Amino acid sequence: MIDWPNQGRRHLVFKMLAPEAKNWHLTTMAKSKSYVCSSCGHTTTKWSGRCEACGKWNSISQDKGLSFGAGKASLGNARGTVVELSRLSSKDVLPERTLSGIEELDRVLGGGLVSASATLVGGDPGIGKSTLLLQAAARFAQNGLKTIYISGEEASAQIRLRARRLGLLEASVLLGAETNLRNILTTLAEEKPNLVIIDSIQTVWADSVESAPGSVNQVRVTSHELTNFAKSHGLSVILVGHVTKEGQIAGPRIVEHMVDTVLYFEGERGHQFRILRAVKNRFGPADEIGVFEMTGQGLRQVTNPSALFLSERGEPSPGSVVFAGIEGTRPLLVEIQALVSASPHSQPRRAVIGWDSARLAMVLAVLESRCAIPFKGYDVYLNVAGGLKISEPAADLAVAAALLSALQNLSLPGDTVIFGEISLSGALRPVNQTENRLKEAKKLGFSRAIAPTQEKQTGLKDMRQERVVDLASFVSGMFQEFVP
């Protein structure tokens, strides 16, 4: 394990921990035995040749047990003791945070990196996880944190090549290439860093577990040991996790439960935009996003993503609608594109990118049953421009408007934003943070908004707000105004 050049050329060596060492060790629970399936992680009290959960043979092995480190818990009180809630000081209640200086990353973390915390970062291969964390490691080190970056997939020389491309050769980050958990914990106990990044958790293996690296049992044990070590020694750990073809982090879901923060790095290979999304955060808001742009010099943060997502939008065209959404605490304007064409097949196609396909089926059903607009015999294609994924129901009305615009070959005015939730009865429901959506739209030059009826008036000047009650009135009003 070596540090960066021009930093004294100090060399660090991973040492094998002797059984009699007193610093950090992996213990075995001898009183009660349990057996774990290496394929699915199912736990049982007796051994059997075939797993009852997944049905695989010869996958049951004895669980060697997990270690329990002594020291301080994250709230400041010693493990095994209790403290009255009202007697906790502000220092114990408010976690200590360190800003990286990368505003988009700090936003997703909830205001900075929390000491004695565990963070899990997942994403598709090649999406930029290692690049982002190497840049973040350099910024945290610059802000005073002793940082160690441990890679189980690349040699130190390979990481140095990436650092040269990113312009980080002068960063005071300690670098290591190791996969043995015992060696990693021994070095961390000796070096006492403030932040350690493990890239990736699927490559780390514990010699107390008789299964291959990356298996369910190995990922569970190594994640628990690293998280427990971080809590007991007051350091922050960031784990990189591979994802499956379904987009979930590989390994047992218990890993996402034991860590404090779970982040997903999303994006399409054909787009330069990358979305860092928080799906769990014990120290900040969940569903917060940070937007980055992939460049030749690494990831560049995007401080105004709405303007960037709409930068390539040309003149108004049929099927194009601007949706005013909310991602976490941030208002975000994106373009929703729809295409409706006659289908030569007996069963029309429904293709969706960036939105829920089941939600699209619901909107189509409401349009057919409540508004008598048939989509039978038409192929429907829906896309959220820029590679962004939208999950909030407030996009229902914008999707319906895009479908109607594409079906009738009508273009909506370019200064209009649309948002609202559609119920199965055809009624439109108001959505939260309406004023923030309208302020973002006004800032980008939009002067008209179509949204469900809301009792509270926003009072924004130069923003014409057209409120509709149900989908039928929206469709009739839309046709009357835009038919040539």
N, C-alpha and C positions, 0 to 999 in steps of 0.2 A: 504494500500500500504506500503510494508516494503522494507528495503534494505537487502543486503546480511549479513550473520553473520560476526562477528569480525570487523564490521565497525561502532561501537558505538551504535548498536542496536537502531537506530533512526527510529521511526515509522511515516509513512505518512498516512493520512486519506483523502479519497476522500470526499469533502464537496459539498453539494447541493448549487448551486448558487442561491441566492435570486433574485427576480425580480428587486429590486432596486440596485443591485450591479453594480459597474461601470467598472469592469475589462473586462470580456469577456462575451458576451451575444449573444443570437440568436435573431435577429430582424425579424419583419414581415413587408413585403411591403404591405402597405394598399392602395396605389393609384391605382395600376393595379392588377387585379386578373387573375390568370392562373390556369389551371387544368391539372393534370398529371396522366397518367395511371400507376398504380402500377405494372402492368405486363410487359409492353414493354417500358415505359418511354415516350410515345408520349405526347406532350404538345398541349393544345388547349386553346382558350380564353373563352369557355363556357362549362358548364357541360352537359354531356349526359349520359344516362344509359349504352350505349355500346360504346366501344372504336372503332374508325374508323380505326385504324392501325392494331390491332391484333384481333378485333372482340369479346373480352371478355366483359361480363356484370358486372356491379357494381364494376368496377376497377378504375373509375375516381374519383379523390379527389382533393380538392383545394391545390395548392402549397403554402406552408407557407412562401416561400421566403428564400433567402440565406443572410447570414450576410456579412458585409463588415468591416474588421478590419482596424483601423488606424495605422499608423506607417510608417516604411521605406520599400520601395520596395527592391527587390533583387539587383538592380543596384545602390542603394544608394540614389536615389532621392525620395522625398516624393510623395505619391500617389496623383493624381490629378494635378500634375505639369509636365511641359515638360522641357527638357534640350537639348541643341544643342549637336549633336553627337561628333563634333570635340573638345568640351570642357570637355568631360568625361576624368577623370584622369585614370591612369593605375590601380589604386586601385578599381575604379568603374567597369572597363572593365574586369579585370582578377578576377574571383571568388576565394574566399579563400577556400583552400582544406586542408583536414586532411587525412593522410595516416593511414590505419588500421594496416599495417604490414603484411596483408595477400595479397601477391603479385597478386594472381589470381583475387581476389575481387577488388583490386585497379585498375587493368588493365581494368576490365569490366566497372567500374565506370568512366573511362577516366582519371585516375591519382589521385584518392582519392575522398573522400566525400566532396561535395560542401555545404557550409553553406547556409541556407535559401532555401533549395531545397526539393523537394518531389520525392520519389522513390517508384515505385510499383514493387513488386516481386511476381510472380505467378509460380505455379507448381502443379503437381499431388499430391494427398494426400500421405503422407508417403515418399516423395522423399527426404526430408531433409531440407526444408525451415526453420523451426524453429531452427533446429540444427545449420545451417549456420549463421543465424542472431544472435543467442545467442553467438556463438563464435565471431562474428564480434562485438557485443556489448561490450564484455569483452575487445577486443583489442582496440576499440575506447576509452573506459573508461581508459584503461591503458595509452593511448596517450594523455590524458588530457581533453577529452570531458565528460561533465556531461551527463550521459546516463540513460534513463528510458525505461524499457521494459514492455509494457502493454499487457497482454494476455487476450483475451475474451473467450478462449477455455479451458484453464487449470487453476487450482488453483496455488497459489504461491508455495505450497509444492511440487506439481508435477514438476514445472519448476526447483525447487531446486534439485530434484532427477536427472534430466537431467544434471544440472550443475555439480553435484558430479561425474557423469559418464564421463563428459568431462574434469574434473579437473579444474573447474572454480569457486569453492566455495569462493576463495579469491578475486574474481573480484569485483570492486567497482561499481556495476550496481544496480540502484534502480529498484525494481520489483513491479508490480501492477497487479491486476486482476479486470478489470472493463469493462463494455460494454456501459454505459451511456455516450453519447458524452458530455453532459453538465458537468458532473462530471470530465471527462477526461480533458476538456479544462480549467476548474477551477484549477485543480491541476497543469497543465502545466504552467498556468499563475503565480501561486504562487512559483513553484520550479525553473522556468526559466532554463530548461535544454538546452544543445546544440544538443542533438540527442534524438529522441523518436521513438520507434519501436512499431507499432500496429499490433498485431497478433490475429485475422485477421480483415480486414475491413468489412467482411460480418457479423461479430458478433456485430459490433457497431451500436447503434440506437440513433436517435434523437427524443426527446419527442415532437418536433413540427411537425413530420411527422406521419400521421395516416396510417401506414402500418407496416408489420412485419419486424424484422431485416433480412437483406439479400435480401430484395426486391430491385427492380431496383431503386425506388425513394429513399429508405434509403441509398443505396450505393452511389448514386449520391450526396445526401445532405451531408452525413458524410465525403465523400472524399473531397468535396469542402471546408467544414469548416476546416478540418485538414490541407489541402493545403494552404488555405488562412491564417490560424493561423501561419503556418510555415514561410510564406513569410513576414508577418507583424511583427513577433517577432524575426526573424533572426535565427531560429533553423531549423534543418534538420529532416524530418520525413520520415520513411520507412514504407510503408503499405504492408501487406501480403494479397494477393488475391487468393481465390480459383479459380479453372479452371473448365470449363465444359467438357463434354465427347468429344467435338471436339478439346479440347486443348486450348481454348481461356479463358481469365480471365472472370469469371462470373460477371454479372452486365452490365451496359451501357458502350459502347465504349468511351463515353465522359470522363470517368475516366482516360483512357490512354492518352487522349488529354490534360487534365488539369495538369498532373504530368510532371516532367522534365525528368525522366528516367523510362523506363519499362524494367524489367529483367525477363527472363523466366528460371526456373530451370528445366532442362531436364535430362532424364535418364531412363533406363529400370531397373525394379526390379531385373531381373536376372543378371545384370551387376553391378559391384562395382563403375563404373565411373559415374560421374555427371557433366553435362555441364551447366554452368551459362552463358546465352546468352543475350546480350543487343540488343533489337529490336528498342529502341528509346533512345537517349541520347542527350540532348541539350548542354552538356558540354564536349562531347567526341565523339569518333567514334561509329557508330552503327554497329551491327553485330559482335562486339567483343565477344570473348568467354573466359571463365575461366574454367579450368578442375580441378575437385576434385575427390578424391577417398574416398568412404565410408568405414570406419573402425569401430572397436569396441569402439574407443576413439573419434569418431566424424569424421568430414570431414578433409581430409588431402589434401593440394594443390599439384598438379602435375606440376612441372616446365618444364618437357620435355614430353608433351603428345604424340608426335610422336613415341618416343621409347616405351612408355607404350602401345599404341594401337597396335604396331607391335611385342610386346614381346611374344605373344602366337602364332605367325605365325611360322609354321613349315617349312618343305621342300616344294619347289614349287609343286603345284598340279593343275590339270585342273580347270579352272574357277576362279583362284585366281590372282588378279592384284593389285599392289600397286599404289594408286592415290596420287599425290602431289597436295594438295589443299591449299586454303587460307581461313582462318576464321577471318574476321576483318582485323587486321594487322599482324596476326600470320600465318606462313606457318605450315601446318599440313599434315602428311602422314598417310593414313589409308588404310586398306585392303578392297577391294571390291570383294565379292564372288558371283559367279553365278552358277546356276545348270540348265541344259537343259535336259529334259527327254521326251521320247515319251508319248503322252497323250492318255489314253483310252477313253476320252470323246470327244464328237463332238465339244465342245467349250473349247479349251485349257485354262489352268489357267495362270494368271499373278500375282504373289505375290511379293511385294516389301516391304522391311524394311529399313528405313533410307534414302530413296530417293523418288523423285516424280514419282508416277506411270504413270502420263501423259507423263513425259519425257522419261520413259522407252518405252512406246508405240511408241513415235516418233522415238527413236533410232532403234527399231525393224522394223518400216516401212521403214526407210532409208536403212537399211541393205537388206531388201527384194527387194525394188524397184530399188535402185542404184547399189547394189552389187550382186543381184541375189542369195542371200542366204536365203532360205526359213525357216521360223520358224513355218509354219502352221503344226499343228499336234503335236506340242511340248509344254509341260508345261515349263514355265520360272519362276525361282525363283531368286531373287536378294536381297542381304543383305550387309549392311555396318557394318563391324565388330566393336565390342566395344560399340554398342548402340549409335553411333554418327549419327546425321542427317545432310545430305549434301544437299545444295540447289543451289550451283553455277553451271552454265552450263559447266564449265571446266571439269566436271567429265564425259562428254559424251563419249569421246574417251576411257577412262578407262573402262566404262561400256560396250562399244562395244567390246573391247578386251577381257573382261571377258566372254561375251556371246559367242564369237567365240572360245575361249579357251575351254569352257565347251562343246560346240556343237561338236567340232572336237576332244575332249579328248586329248588336247595338253597342256603341261605345259610351261609357259613363264619362262625365266631365272629369278632367284631370285634377281639379281642385277639391275632390270629394273623398272623404274617408268614411268607412262604414264599420260598425261593430254592433253586436247584440247576440243574445242567446235565444234559440228557437226551441219552444216546447212541442210536445207531440200533438197538442191541440191546435197548433198554429199560432199561439200567442207568443209575443216577444217579451223577454224578461230583461230588465235593466241589469247592467254588470257593474262591478266595483271599479273604483278609481276612474270614474268618467272624466273628471276634471283634469287629471294628469294625462289622460289620452288626448284630450282636446288641446291642452297646452303644447304637447309635443307636436301635434299636427299643425297648430298655428305657427310654431317656431320654424317649421319646414315649408311654410308658404301655403298651406291648405286653408281654405276659407269656408268650407261647407262640411257638415257632418250629419250622417244619417244614423240614428240610434233609437232604441226603444224609449218610450215615454218615461220620464223621471220627474218626480215631484220637485226635487231641489234644482234650482236653476244655477248654472255655473257662473253666469255673468261675464263670460268672456266677450270682449268687443271684437269686431271684425271676424267673428266666427258664427256663421249662420247654422243654427242647429234645427234640423228637421226631425221631429219625433214621430214615430209610428207605433201603433198599438199592436197590430198583428201582422202576420206574413201576407195575408190576402190584401190588406190595404196597401202594404208596401209594393206588392206586385202590380196592382192596378195603378197606383201612382207612378210607378217606374215606367210602365208602358205608355201612359198618357203623356208623360213628359218627354220621353226619348224616342218615340216613334217619329220618323221623319215625315 
